[in-house]
Each structure stands twice: as C-alpha cells, then as structure tokens.
Amino acid sequence: MSKPKPIKERIREAYEPDSPQGMRYYTLAEKVFPVDQFPRAWRGATGGGPPGCAMALSRAIREMGGDKTWTGRGWEVWIPRKVKP
C-alpha cells in the first residue's frame, strides 16, 4: 500500500465550497478518512470520546484557516478558498 496524501490535500479535494451552509463535518471526515483505508482512525478511546481522526481533522481545518461551527443540523465546516499570491 502506498503512503496516503497529506491530510490537508485530502481535505481540499473532499471539501465542497459551493454549499451555502458549509459542509457537514462528519461527511468531510468520511471522505478524508475512508474506513477501508483508515480503519483505526474511527476507533474511539477505551474510556469513550470521539474517534481518533476527529482531533487530526479539526487541527488541519484550523491550520487551513477554516472553522467548525455547531448549527441546528450538526457541525458545519467552512474553509476559505485557496488564494494565490
């Protein structure tokens, strides 16, 4: 198996910027961490809590200048479009 692409590159490919409400966090997580390629990423801690991929995904979103916000539909993600200098 070849080495996967960096997480930020996978987020850019999976993110749907045309959605007026942003993109659902869980939908983005499923696209960035497919279960068949990253089965351990979806395991939760033995004491409970979110799956392992949640911290990595949230950090990458913040580093990309994005934000995660709670709405009535669930968590939504907004990432600014890539601006070329």
N, C-alpha and C positions, 0 to 999 in steps of 0.2 A: 504494500500500500504506500502510495506517495504521501509526502508531507502536505497537510492541508494549507490552503491560502491563509494569510493573516486575517485575524478576526475583523479588523476594520474594513478590509477589502470585501469580505463576505457580507458585512452589513451594508456597504454601499450597493452591492449587487442585489441584495434582497429588499432593500428599502424602497417603498413606493411613495415618492414625494408628491404625487398628484392628488393624493387623498386629502380632502379639505379638513378632516378631523385628525390627521396624522395617521400613524399605523399602529395597530394593536401590538402591544409589547409581546404577548405570547405568540402571535403569528410570526413576528420578526424572529423570536427565539427559535421557533420550529424551523425556519428557513436557514438561519445561521448555524444552528446545531442540529442537523438531521439525526434522528435517533439511530438510524442504521450506520452512520459514520461516527457518532459520538455517544455511544450508549451510556458511558459513565457520567457524562455531563448532566444527565437527567436524574441521577440518583440524589436523594436528599440526605442530609446528615442523619446519623443514627438517632440523635436527640430531636429530630424534626427540623423544620425550616425549609427554605426554598432550595430548588435544585442547584447543583454546583455551577451551572452555566449562568445563573442569574447575576452573580457578582461580576463575572468577567464581562458579560454583555452590558450591564449598567455602567461599568467603568469605561468601556470602549465608547459608549454613547456620549458620556460626559466629556471624554477627551476629544471627541469629534465636534464638540460644541453643541451637542443636542441636549434634549431634556425629556424627562419622563414625568407625566402628569396623570393623576387619578381623575377620571371622569365617571359619569354615571354608567358608561359602558365597560369600564375597566381601565387598566393602564394604557395610556397612549404615548407614543414616541414621536418626537419631532427632531429631525436632523437638518441643519441648514445645507443648502446646496453647495457643492464644492465650487469655490470661486478661484479662478486662475489669476495670478498676479499680473 
